[in-house]
Amino acid sequence: MNRPCALGASVLALAVACALTLSACQGIEPELRSLMQATDAQAGDKDGHGGPTVEVAESGTARFVRALYDGFRPQRALELVTFIDRYYRAPANQGYDEVLARLDKTLREIGFDGADPRLALEFLHVADLERAWTPVSASLVLHVEGEQPRTLHAFSKSEDVDRVMLPVNAPSCDLKAEVALGLSDLRGGMVLVTDVKAEQVRMRAHNGGAIAIVSASLYDFNEDKTGAKRHHDAIQFVTLPPGTSMPIVQISSRSKEIIEEAVERARKRGAKVRLEIKADVLLEKRPLRTLMATIRGAKVPGEAVAMVSHVQEPGACDNATGVAGLVESARALVEALRAEKIPWPDRTLVFLWGDEYRQSESWLDSTELKPIAGISSDMTGQSKETGATALLERNYDPGALKVLPPDWHTPWGAGQVEAADIVPNGLAVIARCAMADVSLLEGGTWVTDEHPWEGGSDHDKFIDRGVPAILFWHFTDFAYHTSLDRLQFVDPEEMRRTGVALLATGLALSSSRPDDLERYVRSLERERLMRVGAAKEAGDAELAEQWETWCLGTRGWLRNLCLGIDEAMPAGGK
């Protein structure tokens, strides 16, 4: 990067002082450590963040938060979520394209209509002919000899609650067969009813003669911790391999109990229990597209910060909130730019909406821009009713090698990271500042947390290319990937908090300034004291050294970002 800038004496002195402090791996004065820890505790009370605290200042991400926050209209974002939630979005299917069409219309109204050449909007073709799958209707009816038929689950419209009873790629069918409650009970021509994931028993069920599987599977974390047992009515959202020929239906655990009770009653009088399954799905060859909006950078247009949100998956929180939150954030930014409340970004900002993973891969493969960071907007609007907390998932760092407090892993689970994979970058430091700034704007009431890299969304594709990337999301959500993930669990104010933090992070990367360095380096020092102290307390000298090395490298990355020295900025990641 070639962006010369003036460096004041105070900033230079700070950089030298920080370099000496950060390189002194073993010798920080106890008085300084106590002061930093006391300041951490005070800052923690203010920002409510579960991870390292940050330096409070008007620089860095704070330069953007107020204007974005004031411009973000939660009700408008909720209206877009409501529209998106009407459709079952599988890659390239009709619902997916309906949502992209609405986003295209909205973004053009915002200003991505060609009138300003700095604001561009286009569709990227990811695949010319995608096998698009759309569930049209389905029903599951319980038949017990001597009793009236009972419909357990059914849907006939895209917006119906039971729409996820058909896993993605499940076939059409029309069958009626006797029930088997386990593989040991299975005979040819029966329907296997189980609480195990269908993919885990499909081959054994097929070999045992089953003609269909009915599964009440759920993740352990789907349990409703409030005691209200709402998860008993949850149907898990599942994706099967393309071309799956065996009919598979997902049901709630409550429906499974009803089937089991029916079988028990019927056995006592020698009656039979059958399940009638009807499913109508539409298979088409359609183009898979990604919608891309671009704000061209004013000074370094060849470098880009990408913000990505996936359209597919039928949930309201996952991921209608991520999609709508990113759109509304873009609107707030464009309005702030026009009102000159925020200066035009130095680097290009890229917004992507499409199919998870493939949208990022496609853009990275085709773009002529140099990506300097990727930010994933996924599950950004969960209400407190879900039990989820706003989270920052960091890039690879030593915390992914060994977890020590305050770090933790969500029930999603740790990803596989080797020490050689870790290249320092300051993206998480900047994002942490943005979350704190939003919380401080609301009086310190926003509860947030963070964790080491786990993987599972678009940020992985950037990390694979050596580009620093993070994920803004919420977890643990008991409604995650179930039929319960609908509008009743969406909080539009939470969408604003997360959306503003995410875009403020992107803007801070795009328009870094020398005055930002002090805040970032001081925040990094807070993290260094916490991480190294935890490693030493655990008696892990190797991990302490890894954190020291990471913090030193991160300081250099932040210095390059903020001061614009005449050398290429290291990308970080793998």
Order of alpha helices (4+ residues) and beta strands (2+ residues): alpha-alpha-alpha-alpha-alpha-beta-beta-beta-beta-alpha-beta-beta-alpha-beta-beta-alpha-beta-alpha-beta-beta-alpha-beta-alpha-beta-alpha-alpha-alpha
